[in-house]
Structures are given as structure tokens and as C-alpha cells.
Amino acid sequence: MTDGALEATPGGEPMIHGTLETINGRPALRFERTLAHSVERVWRAISVPAELERWFPAAPDWTPATGETFEAAGATGEVTEVDPPNRLAWTYADQPYSFELSAHGDGCRLIFTHVIDDLPSAQTATGWETYLLRLEPHLTGEHLSEEEAHEPWEQIHERYAERFGVDPTPGRRWAAALRAGQR
């Protein structure tokens, strides 16, 4: 994906990259993407605040350095691990997050993990999927707005609800409220 278009399956359904796993007894979302960019380029996109603000939901003002605390979107986080250009981990609102990068052919494999605890799995996965949709265009020097990335939110949510075996109704209500301007 290099033009900001939604990746689709051969049947035309939106691609989803997340899985629901258990890490240390806690539910976690794991997203794996293969990107046509070097590990070093992707590292800059995931670690430099000016780059994060172009595609990520909140750009922390960080170095990042292990032990560093930061504020983003009204909550405090702490960087827990930095191994440039391969691993960046942090806690935010008491939930662990991480990016892992490795060379893959001429590009990079990115694995993003978020321990979600009691967050709704399908809705949270859909949110991350839509933000990760913005990464590839950013890496190519283009821009996919948050609004454009969220256009297929309902389709993506239905696929995650089915994949995770959860009731899609809460996500449908949330999307309806968003469309009605109530969020």
C-alpha cells in the first residue's frame, strides 16, 4: 500500500493485521505489517515526535530514553525500553505498548503490541488498524488524514468482531454516535 488506499482481500473486504493474544495473562493486540522501507526509516517514524504526529494518535514529546516520562492526550507514560532501531516499549495509562522492527527482504517487518486489559478488543483493534493505515503513506511522503483513515472503520470493526468472536453491537453504537456527531 503506497497510495493511501485501503488494503483489501481478494474479495474486496478490508485487510486486518491484528491478532488477539495473551501476554503475561493479559489480553493484548498484536499487529504485524511488512513495510517497503528500511528499519532505520521506520524507526524514525515510530520514535521522532514530529513524525509520530503525522500518523499516530498522540505524539509524545520524548527523546525517547529508557525511564523517560511523557504526557500525551492527557495521560502520563514512561519509556520502558529503547534498543534503536529495533525495539521501543513504553507504558501509557498503565498499559504496555511496543514496536519491534526487523529487516525483512528489502524492507522492514513492524510488530506493534498493545496490552489492552479491559478495553473492547474489536473497537481497540479497529482504532489501531486505522492509525497503522496512515503509516505507509507517511513513509512515502504522503499524508492520509485521520478522517480518511477512519472511513472504513465500520467494515474493519465488523471483521475484527468476527475474528475475535465478540459482539459487534457496542462498536456499532460507538460508530453510529460518531457519525451523529455525539463523540
N, C-alpha and C positions, 0 to 999 in steps of 0.2 A: 504494500500500500504506500504509494508515494504522492498521490494527488488529493489526499484528504477524504477520499470516498470510503464509505463503509465497506469493510471486507465482508464478503458473502460466501456461503456454502454454494456448491453447485446447484442446489435447489433454490437459491436466492435468499435464504434466511441469513440474518446477521451472524457473523463469526463470533464465537465467545471463546475466551482463552483461560478462564478461571476455573479452578477446582476448589472444592471444599474439603479440607483436610483437618487433621488433629495434630497440634504441636504442643507437647508437654501437657496433654489432657485438655487443651483449649481449642475451640474451633478457629480455623484460620482459612483465609482465602489465599490462593497461590495462583499467580498469573505468569505464564511463560510466553515470551514473544521473541521471535528472531527478527533482528533489525539489520538492514543493509548498511550499517555504519560501524566504524571501529569502536572498540571498547573505550578508547580514550575519548572519542566524541560523545558517546552515550554517557560516560562518566561526567563530563561537563554538564550535560543536560539534566542529570539527576542530582548534582551537587552544588551547582552555582545558582544562587538565588535569582539572578537576572534571567537565567534560562528557565528555572522552575516556574517562575511566574507566567511564562508563556503557555504552559500546558498542564501544570499540576494544580490541584485545588487550592493550595495555600503555599506560598513561598516563604519558608523560614529564613530569617536573617541569620545565617550561620556561616561558619568557616568552611566546612564542618570539622570539628575536632572531638575526639572521644572525651566525654564528660561535659561538653558544652551544653548549656541550656538555651532554649529559644522559645519565643512566643509566636504563635501563628493562629489566626482565626479564633482568638480568644482563649486559647488553651496553651499550657506550657508543655514543652517536650524536652527530651535530653538525648543527645547523640550517645549511643552505647558502643558503637564500633565503626572504625574507619580503616579500610585497607584499600587505598587507591591503587588502581582503578577497578577493583573487583568487588568490594563489599562496603555498603553503607547501611547502618542499622540505627534505629532510634526508637524511643518510646514517645508517645503522644497521647495525652488523655489516658494514661496508664495502659495503653495497648502497644505491643511491639510491632514495628514495621521494618522491612529491609528491602534493599535492592542488591541483587547479586548479578555480576556481569562476567561473561567469559567469551573468549573468541569462539566464533562458530563460522567456519568457512572464511569468506571474505568480510563477514560482518560480526555481529555480536548477539549472544543469547542474553536476554534480560529476564530475570525472575524477580517478581515483586511479591512480597508476602505481607499480609496484614492479619494479625491475630484479632478476631472480631468479638470475642466473648459473647455478649448477648445482643449484638446488633443483628438486624434481619439480614440473613445471608444473601438472598436473591437481590434485594434492594442495594445492599452494600457492594456486591459483586458488579451489579449493573453500573453503579456510580464509578467504580474503578475502571471498568471496561471503557466507559465513555471518556474518562480522563486519559487513559492509555491510548485511545484513538487519536488524541492530539499530539502524542509524542513523535510519531513518524513524520507528519508534516512539519513539525518544529525542526526536526533534524535535517530536513531538506531545505530549510529556509523559508518555508511557507507557514501559514497560520490557519488553524482550524479553530474557530471560536468555540467557546463553551456552549453556546446556544446550538451551533451546528452539530457539535459532537453529541449533544443530548437529544437531537431529533429522533433517533431510533431507540430512545430509552425504553419505550413500552415493548417493542419487539425483543430487545435484548433481555429485558426483565422476564418476559414470558419464557424465554429459552433457559435462563438461569433457574427460575422457579421449577421448571420441568426437570432440569438436570439435577437439582438438589432435592427434589421431591418435597417441596414446600408449597403451602397455599399461596397463590399469587394475589389474592384479594387485597392484602394490605398495600402491596406495591401498586396495584391498580388504583386504589383510593388515593394514594400519595400522588400518582401521576395525574389523576383527574383534578385534584386540588391545585396542583401546579399549573395545569392548563387553564384553570379557572382564576388564576392569579391569587390564590389563597396562601401561597408559600413564599 
